[in-house]
Amino acid sequence: MVTVKVLKRKDAASVVVAIVLGFIFWALLSSLSHDLANVLTGRDEVVEFADIVRTVLAFGLQLVLIEVGLRLAILARGAYLGAR
């Protein structure tokens, strides 16, 4: 995966990718913990299985979009440097 390769580097790109991944993980964990807290406390808000699946699916799609974006950026950079 290109994302892992970028994270292993020691430059600004790895910092940016790490921050974006951190925000994505934070959103996933906060959503799932909120749903779990509602279930454990017996709140009126009904947490359906579809809500949890939607949250996890959104997380996976965001990771795929980061991977695709990084690949496009690498291709564009290669095309730009090759045109020089």
C-alpha positions as CSV (number, residue, x, y, z in Angstrom):
1,M,0.0,0.0,0.0
2,V,1.2,3.4,-0.9
3,T,-0.2,4.8,2.4
4,V,2.2,2.7,4.4
5,K,5.1,3.7,2.2
6,V,4.3,7.4,2.7
7,L,4.0,7.0,6.4
8,K,7.5,5.3,6.6
9,R,9.1,8.4,5.0
10,K,10.5,11.2,7.2
11,D,9.0,14.2,5.4
12,A,6.0,16.5,5.5
13,A,3.9,14.2,3.4
14,S,4.0,11.5,6.0
15,V,3.0,14.0,8.7
16,V,0.0,15.2,6.6
17,V,-1.1,11.6,5.9
18,A,-0.7,10.7,9.6
19,I,-2.9,13.6,10.6
20,V,-5.6,12.7,8.1
21,L,-5.6,9.1,9.3
22,G,-5.8,10.3,12.9
23,F,-8.9,12.3,12.1
24,I,-10.5,9.4,10.4
25,F,-9.7,7.0,13.3
26,W,-11.0,9.6,15.7
27,A,-14.3,10.0,13.9
28,L,-14.7,6.2,13.7
29,L,-13.9,5.7,17.4
30,S,-16.1,8.5,18.6
31,S,-19.0,7.3,16.6
32,L,-18.7,3.7,17.7
33,S,-18.2,4.7,21.3
34,H,-21.2,7.0,21.2
35,D,-23.3,4.1,19.9
36,L,-22.0,1.8,22.5
37,A,-22.6,4.3,25.3
38,N,-26.2,4.6,24.1
39,V,-26.7,0.8,24.2
40,L,-25.1,0.4,27.6
41,T,-27.1,3.2,29.2
42,G,-30.4,2.3,27.6
43,R,-31.0,5.6,26.0
44,D,-34.0,6.2,23.8
45,E,-31.8,6.4,20.7
46,V,-32.0,3.0,19.1
47,V,-28.7,1.9,17.6
48,E,-29.3,-0.4,14.6
49,F,-26.8,-2.7,13.1
50,A,-27.1,-0.7,9.8
51,D,-25.7,2.4,11.6
52,I,-22.7,0.5,12.8
53,V,-22.1,-1.0,9.4
54,R,-22.5,2.4,7.8
55,T,-19.9,3.9,10.1
56,V,-17.3,1.1,9.4
57,L,-18.0,1.2,5.7
58,A,-17.4,5.0,5.7
59,F,-14.1,4.4,7.5
60,G,-13.1,1.8,4.9
61,L,-14.1,4.1,2.0
62,Q,-12.1,6.9,3.5
63,L,-9.0,4.7,3.6
64,V,-9.5,3.7,0.0
65,L,-9.9,7.3,-1.0
66,I,-6.6,8.2,0.7
67,E,-4.9,5.4,-1.1
68,V,-6.3,6.5,-4.5
69,G,-5.4,10.1,-3.8
70,L,-1.8,9.2,-2.9
71,R,-1.5,7.1,-6.1
72,L,-2.8,10.0,-8.2
73,A,-0.5,12.4,-6.5
74,I,2.5,10.1,-7.2
75,L,1.4,9.7,-10.9
76,A,0.9,13.5,-11.3
77,R,4.3,14.2,-9.7
78,G,6.0,11.6,-12.0
79,A,4.3,13.1,-15.1
80,Y,5.3,16.6,-14.0
81,L,8.9,15.7,-13.4
82,G,9.1,13.6,-16.6
83,A,7.8,16.5,-18.6
84,R,10.7,18.8,-17.5
